[in-house]
């Protein structure tokens, strides 16, 4: 029997992602990959995988998974969540497990992940990774193109993801120490490349205003709602290449921030571009989050990029044995743990 991870419930949107498939945009194929590449790398570091190993990326609400292998080691990195480990599919309650750690599980164990908090995205890495054939060098899922991942789509009930290991290695579990995966209130940007399509007062208003991440957002683009940005020279340009973090202003005057599954070219003018150092944090923003933008210069953006790369190189140094000053369990006040209320004065019929 081949080792698998059985999907009992897929969550809201759970896909296989790695660091993407660069080099194919000339064919119209997006780079894709993890919305939060730092979170992905952290999850892989916790189970001893190379940083670009494919893992599960879940948005807003996690899946329920059953272990069909002798044993596995998995890790959780990104958003806070209520994670329960149950003894089997018939168990009603299990043991709570915090995020940012690894855990070794035996055959028959069930992992149930609830609503995410403080971020929109959580990663589950499995020691050894999934036995999925790459497409154009990547196992990342591009849902719109039905490309990569598991059948080119989000997971559904009954899927069985093949694993590369029948059993986990014999070592202690570990956790991440002192790693910031928070969501910022302001994102840093470089102006342009088409900021001349807007009057100076409109550009200044864009940077002065606050926006809300709207429900129309997905892995392709983050739609923002807020004060309208008026175009000075129309909203059509000759389509040109789209960089990650490009902020288009649509015909309706609302910003759209382009994310991992962005199209390769676009015809709306771009008022600004989120710097590469802030792209992982951008990917964590949940629907309903309030954000604003601030300008930085090219030299500052380059310095912040170097700092991000240094932080990425230092992820391995933040992986410590689980026994070392273990953190408290997730903040339960962020979650609704009550499924119903009974009035003690009136017995149910």
ABEGO torsion letter per residue (X at the ends): XBBBBBBABAEABBBBBBAEBBGAAAAGBBAEEBABAAAAAAAAAAAGBBAABBBBBBBGBBBBBBBBBABBBBBBBEBBBBBBBBABAABABBBBBBBGBBBBBBBGBBBBBBBBBGBABBBBBBBGEBBBBBBGGBABBBAAAGBEEBGGBBBBBGBBBBBABABBBBBBBBBBBGBBABBBABBBBBBOAAAAABBAAAAAAAAABBBBBBAABBAABBBBBEBBBBBAAEABBBBBBBBBGBBBBBAAGBBBBBBAABBABBABBBABBBBAAAAAAAAABBBGBBBBBBBBBAAAAAAAAAAAAAAAAAAAAABBBAABGBBBBBBAAABBABABBBBAABBBX
